[in-house]
Each structure stands twice: as C-alpha cells, then as structure tokens.
Amino acid sequence: MTTRKLLGGLAITAALGYLCSTAFAAETYPSRPIKVILPFATGGQSDVVARLIAERMAAGLGQPLVVENVAGAGGMIAAANVARAAPDGYTIFLANASTLTIAPYLQKRATVDPAAFTPITTVSQFPLVLVVNSNSPYKSLADVVAGAKAKPDKMSFASPGYGTTPHLMGETLMREANISITHVPYKGGGPALNDLLGGQVDLFFEAPATLLPQIHAGKLRPLAVTSKTRMPSLPEVRTVAEQGMPKLMLESWSAFVAPAGTPADIIKRLRVETEKVLKSEGIVSKLRERGFEATSSTPEELARMIRDEGRTWSQLIKERNITVD
C-alpha cells in the first residue's frame, strides 16, 4: 500500500469517526444534569411551575433538572446568568413576561437584551388576581379607587420587583383610574405575600399559584381577576372587565428559553420533552388547580409574542416615565 493510499484511508476513517462521534453526542444529550434558572425567590408562581415541570421532564431526558432560584433586579440577575452561560443546553431559563418584555425597557442600562436568548416554548398562561388582606375594608375595584382618591399616596401595592408584570399592572391601574398608589417592590412573590398578610402593604397583583392557598384559608380577599372570563378556581370573583376596567385584562405567561446560539437540535429536544410533560396525565389538572393553563408554542411563536408584548409595555413605561436607574 502506498503512503498516499494509507493517508487517504486514515483521513476517511478520521472523518467518519468525527461524524459518528458528533451524531452520538447529539443523540446522547443530555449526559449530565440541566440547570433551570428562575428569576425569583422560592415560594412564588415561577417556583411552583418550574418544580412541577422539571420533575417530570427529568424522566424523559434521563437526567435531573436542578432548579436554582436567583432573585433580584426584576429578574435581570437571573437573566444575565443565563445569557452568559454556555449555549450547550445545560442551562435554561424559566422566563416570564416580566423578564423578557418589561425589564429590558424599564432599565435605561438594561444588562440583558431579549436577543440574548433562543426561545424554546411557552409553558403556562395565567391571569393575575388583585388581593387584599382579609382585614382590609376594600371589597371591590371601586372601593380601591375610592380609597386611593380619598387618601392620595397613602395606599400601597406590592410587587415581586421592579419591572415585573404585577408592578406594571399596578401602574396600569393608576393610569386607568387616575389615582396614585405607592409601589413597594420585593425580591419575589413570596416575600411580598408575607408583608401583605402582615398588613405592611395594602394591595397585591399576583399569579394565582402564589395566592390561592391563602385565599382558600380565608387570609386574603380576592377583588378581581385579569382574565377575560372568571377563573374556575375563583368563580365568585368578578373580572376587571365586569368591574368597568377592561384595559386591565391580562393573561401573563412563563416560557423556557436558552442562551442564544444553543443548537437547533437541542432546542427541539427540550421543546418536545416539555410538550410531552404539558400533555401528560395529571399535569394539566395540577397546573389548573394552581391557576395556570398548560400551553406550548413553537420557538417562532414565542419570539413573536416577546416582540409584540415588548412594544406594548415599552409604551406604558414611556407614558408613565417609569425607570429604575
């Protein structure tokens, strides 16, 4: 055998070996645990959704999904951590409307652009519920508006942080009712809820998952829901439209995204496994019990939703001259 033939054969063998190893690597993803980063503290709605889904996705992926809570800066600290992570499928982000469609426009020096992520799929959809402490005198949206007008800036509303959907809902309420209420931000829904229960703040817009246990225990009074129709878990609570404020209607969401540049085959695998979980026996009812509707989307649909909602919230932020810088 000539040296040329020998080298040619080695080259072919090496090329085939590379292709086989690449295919094998793709087929065997994941080969180690996957981190799921959350933008808020434990006890909030993102935490509830993530742990329900991560536990079930682990079976399909063959590796555990380790949930990490990274609170602060309206979700931007967590978002920055994910954006800096290697685009290899081993770090994903359970993002929400706050982190992808509000915070980037709220902060003049936003540390993370939505373009830093590759969309995977939506996970859940949910309205917000406006609640007060059960000892509060307010029993409707009209009561809140009347109270705020009677004592300007004396009423306060909690949020899981600047740039979150509940924060912007409070701003929307002030704009639509022409009232002034003091915003009190927290590092997540759990801490905000604790102060509401303790009487330190007056109002709280939040996802049902955080609120339902305390509502059913009689510790919180729900005043309104932001969905188009009444919630099955709170059928007696009127919608914002029923109470004369249709512009407060909102269906928020959570979604999985990965660092920009994550390979398409990994994005597809994560999306397929997420959809399997969302359609699996029991998960729909478990999410619904907590006030969520299981949803899924293509990456393209999620990208369009992020872009469109970003335009809407950025307009409100400009109108209200809201900034955290």
Secondary structure, 3 states (H helix, E strand, C coil): CCHHHHHHHHHHHHHHHHHHHHHHHHHCCCCCCEEEEECCCCCCHHHHHHHHHHHHHHHHHCCCEEEEECCCHHHHHHHHHHHHCCCCCCEEEEEEHHHHHHHHHHCCCCCCCHHHEEEEEEEEEECCEEEEECCCCCCCHHHHHHHHHHCCCCCEEEECCCCCHHHHHHHHHHHHHCCCCEEEECCCHHHHHHHHHHCCCCEEEECHHHHHHHHHCCCEEEEEECCCCCCCCCCCCCECCCCCCHHHCCCEEEEEEEECCCCHHHHHHHHHHHHHHHCCCCHHHHHHHCCCEECCCCHHHHHHHHHHHHHHHHHHHHHHCCCCC
